[in-house]
Amino acid sequence: MRSSRWLRWANTDMRRSLRAAILGAGILASAFACAGEPAAMAIKMQMESFVPAKATAAVGTRVTWTNTDSVPHSVTAEDKRFDSGPILPGKSFEWTVAGSGTIAYHCIFHPSMTATLAVQAPSAAALK
């Protein structure tokens, strides 16, 4: 009698431990999956404008500029950090944010088409 109670208690305790281990492994896997994905930002080229014209992104963010106009555009940084060359209608250009400060950029085909991207350092939480 006594041994069967102990066996039931031991089985219950083992099941709880196993559930906790499985739950912990799932949480840990989720944390690693989220931490591994870089942030993303989309900027459109439409009506001979960058939308938004002012954006802020952290270092490591992947920025995608997509040409939704019917004419070619470019994404050319004033400080030469990036230069897409011609981007045809319906096509995109990607760049991963690096460095610091505010980056002014323009379209080589349309001098009035300008914008800025403010680069922020990664948050302290992301560094831990």
PyMOL commands that place a pseudoatom at each C-alpha (Angstrom):
pseudoatom trace, name=CA, resn=MET, resi=1, chain=A, elem=C, hetatm=0, pos=[0.000, 0.000, 0.000]
pseudoatom trace, name=CA, resn=ARG, resi=2, chain=A, elem=C, hetatm=0, pos=[2.635, 2.420, 1.035]
pseudoatom trace, name=CA, resn=SER, resi=3, chain=A, elem=C, hetatm=0, pos=[4.809, 1.773, -2.025]
pseudoatom trace, name=CA, resn=SER, resi=4, chain=A, elem=C, hetatm=0, pos=[1.907, 2.363, -4.434]
pseudoatom trace, name=CA, resn=ARG, resi=5, chain=A, elem=C, hetatm=0, pos=[1.279, 5.825, -2.906]
pseudoatom trace, name=CA, resn=TRP, resi=6, chain=A, elem=C, hetatm=0, pos=[4.931, 6.672, -3.275]
pseudoatom trace, name=CA, resn=LEU, resi=7, chain=A, elem=C, hetatm=0, pos=[4.901, 5.445, -6.879]
pseudoatom trace, name=CA, resn=ARG, resi=8, chain=A, elem=C, hetatm=0, pos=[1.857, 7.623, -7.677]
pseudoatom trace, name=CA, resn=TRP, resi=9, chain=A, elem=C, hetatm=0, pos=[3.540, 10.629, -6.061]
pseudoatom trace, name=CA, resn=ALA, resi=10, chain=A, elem=C, hetatm=0, pos=[6.803, 9.977, -7.928]
pseudoatom trace, name=CA, resn=ASN, resi=11, chain=A, elem=C, hetatm=0, pos=[4.965, 9.646, -11.268]
pseudoatom trace, name=CA, resn=THR, resi=12, chain=A, elem=C, hetatm=0, pos=[3.080, 12.899, -10.652]
pseudoatom trace, name=CA, resn=ASP, resi=13, chain=A, elem=C, hetatm=0, pos=[6.294, 14.678, -9.698]
pseudoatom trace, name=CA, resn=MET, resi=14, chain=A, elem=C, hetatm=0, pos=[8.060, 13.344, -12.810]
pseudoatom trace, name=CA, resn=ARG, resi=15, chain=A, elem=C, hetatm=0, pos=[5.198, 14.476, -15.043]
pseudoatom trace, name=CA, resn=ARG, resi=16, chain=A, elem=C, hetatm=0, pos=[5.338, 17.976, -13.568]
pseudoatom trace, name=CA, resn=SER, resi=17, chain=A, elem=C, hetatm=0, pos=[9.089, 18.118, -14.094]
pseudoatom trace, name=CA, resn=LEU, resi=18, chain=A, elem=C, hetatm=0, pos=[8.738, 16.921, -17.666]
pseudoatom trace, name=CA, resn=ARG, resi=19, chain=A, elem=C, hetatm=0, pos=[6.011, 19.497, -18.408]
pseudoatom trace, name=CA, resn=ALA, resi=20, chain=A, elem=C, hetatm=0, pos=[8.172, 22.274, -16.928]
pseudoatom trace, name=CA, resn=ALA, resi=21, chain=A, elem=C, hetatm=0, pos=[11.169, 21.159, -18.994]
pseudoatom trace, name=CA, resn=ILE, resi=22, chain=A, elem=C, hetatm=0, pos=[9.137, 21.084, -22.209]
pseudoatom trace, name=CA, resn=LEU, resi=23, chain=A, elem=C, hetatm=0, pos=[7.596, 24.485, -21.482]
pseudoatom trace, name=CA, resn=GLY, resi=24, chain=A, elem=C, hetatm=0, pos=[11.009, 25.959, -20.683]
pseudoatom trace, name=CA, resn=ALA, resi=25, chain=A, elem=C, hetatm=0, pos=[12.510, 24.570, -23.887]
pseudoatom trace, name=CA, resn=GLY, resi=26, chain=A, elem=C, hetatm=0, pos=[9.683, 26.117, -25.914]
pseudoatom trace, name=CA, resn=ILE, resi=27, chain=A, elem=C, hetatm=0, pos=[10.146, 29.513, -24.306]
pseudoatom trace, name=CA, resn=LEU, resi=28, chain=A, elem=C, hetatm=0, pos=[13.894, 29.368, -24.863]
pseudoatom trace, name=CA, resn=ALA, resi=29, chain=A, elem=C, hetatm=0, pos=[13.461, 28.381, -28.519]
pseudoatom trace, name=CA, resn=SER, resi=30, chain=A, elem=C, hetatm=0, pos=[11.054, 31.297, -29.042]
pseudoatom trace, name=CA, resn=ALA, resi=31, chain=A, elem=C, hetatm=0, pos=[13.491, 33.744, -27.484]
pseudoatom trace, name=CA, resn=PHE, resi=32, chain=A, elem=C, hetatm=0, pos=[16.318, 32.598, -29.750]
pseudoatom trace, name=CA, resn=ALA, resi=33, chain=A, elem=C, hetatm=0, pos=[14.081, 32.751, -32.829]
pseudoatom trace, name=CA, resn=CYS, resi=34, chain=A, elem=C, hetatm=0, pos=[12.971, 36.319, -32.064]
pseudoatom trace, name=CA, resn=ALA, resi=35, chain=A, elem=C, hetatm=0, pos=[16.477, 37.477, -31.193]
pseudoatom trace, name=CA, resn=GLY, resi=36, chain=A, elem=C, hetatm=0, pos=[17.861, 36.125, -34.461]
pseudoatom trace, name=CA, resn=GLU, resi=37, chain=A, elem=C, hetatm=0, pos=[15.553, 38.069, -36.771]
pseudoatom trace, name=CA, resn=PRO, resi=38, chain=A, elem=C, hetatm=0, pos=[16.774, 41.527, -37.758]
pseudoatom trace, name=CA, resn=ALA, resi=39, chain=A, elem=C, hetatm=0, pos=[14.312, 44.393, -37.704]
pseudoatom trace, name=CA, resn=ALA, resi=40, chain=A, elem=C, hetatm=0, pos=[12.876, 45.449, -41.056]
pseudoatom trace, name=CA, resn=MET, resi=41, chain=A, elem=C, hetatm=0, pos=[11.624, 48.736, -42.484]
pseudoatom trace, name=CA, resn=ALA, resi=42, chain=A, elem=C, hetatm=0, pos=[9.894, 49.492, -45.781]
pseudoatom trace, name=CA, resn=ILE, resi=43, chain=A, elem=C, hetatm=0, pos=[10.144, 52.792, -47.659]
pseudoatom trace, name=CA, resn=LYS, resi=44, chain=A, elem=C, hetatm=0, pos=[8.209, 53.405, -50.871]
pseudoatom trace, name=CA, resn=MET, resi=45, chain=A, elem=C, hetatm=0, pos=[9.168, 55.516, -53.855]
pseudoatom trace, name=CA, resn=GLN, resi=46, chain=A, elem=C, hetatm=0, pos=[5.892, 56.929, -55.104]
pseudoatom trace, name=CA, resn=MET, resi=47, chain=A, elem=C, hetatm=0, pos=[4.811, 60.071, -56.916]
pseudoatom trace, name=CA, resn=GLU, resi=48, chain=A, elem=C, hetatm=0, pos=[8.487, 61.080, -57.087]
pseudoatom trace, name=CA, resn=SER, resi=49, chain=A, elem=C, hetatm=0, pos=[8.778, 61.024, -53.280]
pseudoatom trace, name=CA, resn=PHE, resi=50, chain=A, elem=C, hetatm=0, pos=[10.198, 58.752, -50.600]
pseudoatom trace, name=CA, resn=VAL, resi=51, chain=A, elem=C, hetatm=0, pos=[7.456, 57.650, -48.193]
pseudoatom trace, name=CA, resn=PRO, resi=52, chain=A, elem=C, hetatm=0, pos=[8.192, 58.261, -45.392]
pseudoatom trace, name=CA, resn=ALA, resi=53, chain=A, elem=C, hetatm=0, pos=[10.623, 61.089, -46.138]
pseudoatom trace, name=CA, resn=LYS, resi=54, chain=A, elem=C, hetatm=0, pos=[11.989, 60.966, -42.568]
pseudoatom trace, name=CA, resn=ALA, resi=55, chain=A, elem=C, hetatm=0, pos=[12.601, 57.614, -40.917]
pseudoatom trace, name=CA, resn=THR, resi=56, chain=A, elem=C, hetatm=0, pos=[14.497, 56.305, -37.890]
pseudoatom trace, name=CA, resn=ALA, resi=57, chain=A, elem=C, hetatm=0, pos=[16.102, 52.870, -37.687]
pseudoatom trace, name=CA, resn=ALA, resi=58, chain=A, elem=C, hetatm=0, pos=[18.443, 51.034, -35.335]
pseudoatom trace, name=CA, resn=VAL, resi=59, chain=A, elem=C, hetatm=0, pos=[21.781, 49.642, -36.461]
pseudoatom trace, name=CA, resn=GLY, resi=60, chain=A, elem=C, hetatm=0, pos=[21.175, 46.223, -38.026]
pseudoatom trace, name=CA, resn=THR, resi=61, chain=A, elem=C, hetatm=0, pos=[17.724, 47.071, -39.408]
pseudoatom trace, name=CA, resn=ARG, resi=62, chain=A, elem=C, hetatm=0, pos=[17.146, 45.897, -42.980]
pseudoatom trace, name=CA, resn=VAL, resi=63, chain=A, elem=C, hetatm=0, pos=[15.653, 48.772, -45.001]
pseudoatom trace, name=CA, resn=THR, resi=64, chain=A, elem=C, hetatm=0, pos=[13.859, 47.981, -48.268]
pseudoatom trace, name=CA, resn=TRP, resi=65, chain=A, elem=C, hetatm=0, pos=[13.078, 50.735, -50.742]
pseudoatom trace, name=CA, resn=THR, resi=66, chain=A, elem=C, hetatm=0, pos=[10.447, 49.718, -53.316]
pseudoatom trace, name=CA, resn=ASN, resi=67, chain=A, elem=C, hetatm=0, pos=[9.747, 51.669, -56.500]
pseudoatom trace, name=CA, resn=THR, resi=68, chain=A, elem=C, hetatm=0, pos=[5.957, 51.884, -56.872]
pseudoatom trace, name=CA, resn=ASP, resi=69, chain=A, elem=C, hetatm=0, pos=[6.180, 54.582, -59.556]
pseudoatom trace, name=CA, resn=SER, resi=70, chain=A, elem=C, hetatm=0, pos=[6.129, 54.077, -63.316]
pseudoatom trace, name=CA, resn=VAL, resi=71, chain=A, elem=C, hetatm=0, pos=[9.622, 55.586, -63.814]
pseudoatom trace, name=CA, resn=PRO, resi=72, chain=A, elem=C, hetatm=0, pos=[13.088, 54.541, -62.564]
pseudoatom trace, name=CA, resn=HIS, resi=73, chain=A, elem=C, hetatm=0, pos=[14.425, 55.933, -59.285]
pseudoatom trace, name=CA, resn=SER, resi=74, chain=A, elem=C, hetatm=0, pos=[17.549, 55.485, -57.184]
pseudoatom trace, name=CA, resn=VAL, resi=75, chain=A, elem=C, hetatm=0, pos=[18.472, 55.535, -53.510]
pseudoatom trace, name=CA, resn=THR, resi=76, chain=A, elem=C, hetatm=0, pos=[21.808, 57.328, -53.203]
pseudoatom trace, name=CA, resn=ALA, resi=77, chain=A, elem=C, hetatm=0, pos=[23.291, 58.376, -49.853]
pseudoatom trace, name=CA, resn=GLU, resi=78, chain=A, elem=C, hetatm=0, pos=[24.941, 61.790, -49.760]
pseudoatom trace, name=CA, resn=ASP, resi=79, chain=A, elem=C, hetatm=0, pos=[27.848, 60.281, -47.764]
pseudoatom trace, name=CA, resn=LYS, resi=80, chain=A, elem=C, hetatm=0, pos=[28.164, 57.349, -50.241]
pseudoatom trace, name=CA, resn=ARG, resi=81, chain=A, elem=C, hetatm=0, pos=[27.162, 54.647, -47.677]
pseudoatom trace, name=CA, resn=PHE, resi=82, chain=A, elem=C, hetatm=0, pos=[24.841, 53.141, -50.258]
pseudoatom trace, name=CA, resn=ASP, resi=83, chain=A, elem=C, hetatm=0, pos=[23.902, 53.635, -53.897]
pseudoatom trace, name=CA, resn=SER, resi=84, chain=A, elem=C, hetatm=0, pos=[21.251, 51.456, -55.461]
pseudoatom trace, name=CA, resn=GLY, resi=85, chain=A, elem=C, hetatm=0, pos=[21.830, 52.445, -59.045]
pseudoatom trace, name=CA, resn=PRO, resi=86, chain=A, elem=C, hetatm=0, pos=[18.645, 52.599, -61.134]
pseudoatom trace, name=CA, resn=ILE, resi=87, chain=A, elem=C, hetatm=0, pos=[15.642, 50.859, -59.547]
pseudoatom trace, name=CA, resn=LEU, resi=88, chain=A, elem=C, hetatm=0, pos=[13.070, 50.024, -62.194]
pseudoatom trace, name=CA, resn=PRO, resi=89, chain=A, elem=C, hetatm=0, pos=[9.316, 50.204, -61.482]
pseudoatom trace, name=CA, resn=GLY, resi=90, chain=A, elem=C, hetatm=0, pos=[8.210, 47.322, -59.269]
pseudoatom trace, name=CA, resn=LYS, resi=91, chain=A, elem=C, hetatm=0, pos=[11.773, 46.540, -58.137]
pseudoatom trace, name=CA, resn=SER, resi=92, chain=A, elem=C, hetatm=0, pos=[13.425, 47.011, -54.719]
pseudoatom trace, name=CA, resn=PHE, resi=93, chain=A, elem=C, hetatm=0, pos=[16.768, 47.811, -53.116]
pseudoatom trace, name=CA, resn=GLU, resi=94, chain=A, elem=C, hetatm=0, pos=[17.805, 46.563, -49.647]
pseudoatom trace, name=CA, resn=TRP, resi=95, chain=A, elem=C, hetatm=0, pos=[20.450, 47.899, -47.276]
pseudoatom trace, name=CA, resn=THR, resi=96, chain=A, elem=C, hetatm=0, pos=[21.273, 46.929, -43.689]
pseudoatom trace, name=CA, resn=VAL, resi=97, chain=A, elem=C, hetatm=0, pos=[21.698, 49.958, -41.439]
pseudoatom trace, name=CA, resn=ALA, resi=98, chain=A, elem=C, hetatm=0, pos=[25.262, 50.545, -40.259]
pseudoatom trace, name=CA, resn=GLY, resi=99, chain=A, elem=C, hetatm=0, pos=[27.190, 53.430, -38.739]
pseudoatom trace, name=CA, resn=SER, resi=100, chain=A, elem=C, hetatm=0, pos=[25.533, 56.281, -36.894]
pseudoatom trace, name=CA, resn=GLY, resi=101, chain=A, elem=C, hetatm=0, pos=[24.036, 59.721, -37.406]
pseudoatom trace, name=CA, resn=THR, resi=102, chain=A, elem=C, hetatm=0, pos=[21.542, 60.989, -39.939]
pseudoatom trace, name=CA, resn=ILE, resi=103, chain=A, elem=C, hetatm=0, pos=[21.913, 59.859, -43.530]
pseudoatom trace, name=CA, resn=ALA, resi=104, chain=A, elem=C, hetatm=0, pos=[20.577, 62.179, -46.223]
pseudoatom trace, name=CA, resn=TYR, resi=105, chain=A, elem=C, hetatm=0, pos=[19.755, 60.449, -49.504]
pseudoatom trace, name=CA, resn=HIS, resi=106, chain=A, elem=C, hetatm=0, pos=[18.228, 61.299, -52.858]
pseudoatom trace, name=CA, resn=CYS, resi=107, chain=A, elem=C, hetatm=0, pos=[17.190, 60.010, -56.277]
pseudoatom trace, name=CA, resn=ILE, resi=108, chain=A, elem=C, hetatm=0, pos=[19.780, 60.697, -58.989]
pseudoatom trace, name=CA, resn=PHE, resi=109, chain=A, elem=C, hetatm=0, pos=[16.991, 61.062, -61.583]
pseudoatom trace, name=CA, resn=HIS, resi=110, chain=A, elem=C, hetatm=0, pos=[14.850, 63.512, -59.587]
pseudoatom trace, name=CA, resn=PRO, resi=111, chain=A, elem=C, hetatm=0, pos=[16.907, 66.107, -57.602]
pseudoatom trace, name=CA, resn=SER, resi=112, chain=A, elem=C, hetatm=0, pos=[13.876, 67.218, -55.567]
pseudoatom trace, name=CA, resn=MET, resi=113, chain=A, elem=C, hetatm=0, pos=[13.314, 63.637, -54.351]
pseudoatom trace, name=CA, resn=THR, resi=114, chain=A, elem=C, hetatm=0, pos=[15.158, 63.642, -50.995]
pseudoatom trace, name=CA, resn=ALA, resi=115, chain=A, elem=C, hetatm=0, pos=[14.807, 61.994, -47.600]
pseudoatom trace, name=CA, resn=THR, resi=116, chain=A, elem=C, hetatm=0, pos=[16.672, 61.238, -44.364]
pseudoatom trace, name=CA, resn=LEU, resi=117, chain=A, elem=C, hetatm=0, pos=[17.297, 58.153, -42.275]
pseudoatom trace, name=CA, resn=ALA, resi=118, chain=A, elem=C, hetatm=0, pos=[18.288, 58.719, -38.629]
pseudoatom trace, name=CA, resn=VAL, resi=119, chain=A, elem=C, hetatm=0, pos=[20.436, 55.859, -37.334]
pseudoatom trace, name=CA, resn=GLN, resi=120, chain=A, elem=C, hetatm=0, pos=[20.132, 54.915, -33.662]
pseudoatom trace, name=CA, resn=ALA, resi=121, chain=A, elem=C, hetatm=0, pos=[22.480, 52.703, -31.684]
pseudoatom trace, name=CA, resn=PRO, resi=122, chain=A, elem=C, hetatm=0, pos=[21.039, 49.309, -30.731]
pseudoatom trace, name=CA, resn=SER, resi=123, chain=A, elem=C, hetatm=0, pos=[19.145, 49.350, -27.435]
pseudoatom trace, name=CA, resn=ALA, resi=124, chain=A, elem=C, hetatm=0, pos=[20.915, 48.201, -24.268]
pseudoatom trace, name=CA, resn=ALA, resi=125, chain=A, elem=C, hetatm=0, pos=[18.455, 45.299, -24.005]
pseudoatom trace, name=CA, resn=ALA, resi=126, chain=A, elem=C, hetatm=0, pos=[19.484, 44.034, -27.442]
pseudoatom trace, name=CA, resn=LEU, resi=127, chain=A, elem=C, hetatm=0, pos=[23.148, 44.017, -26.406]
pseudoatom trace, name=CA, resn=LYS, resi=128, chain=A, elem=C, hetatm=0, pos=[22.614, 41.697, -23.419]
for i in range(1, 128): cmd.bond("trace and resi %d" % i, "trace and resi %d" % (i + 1))
show_as sticks, trace
zoom trace
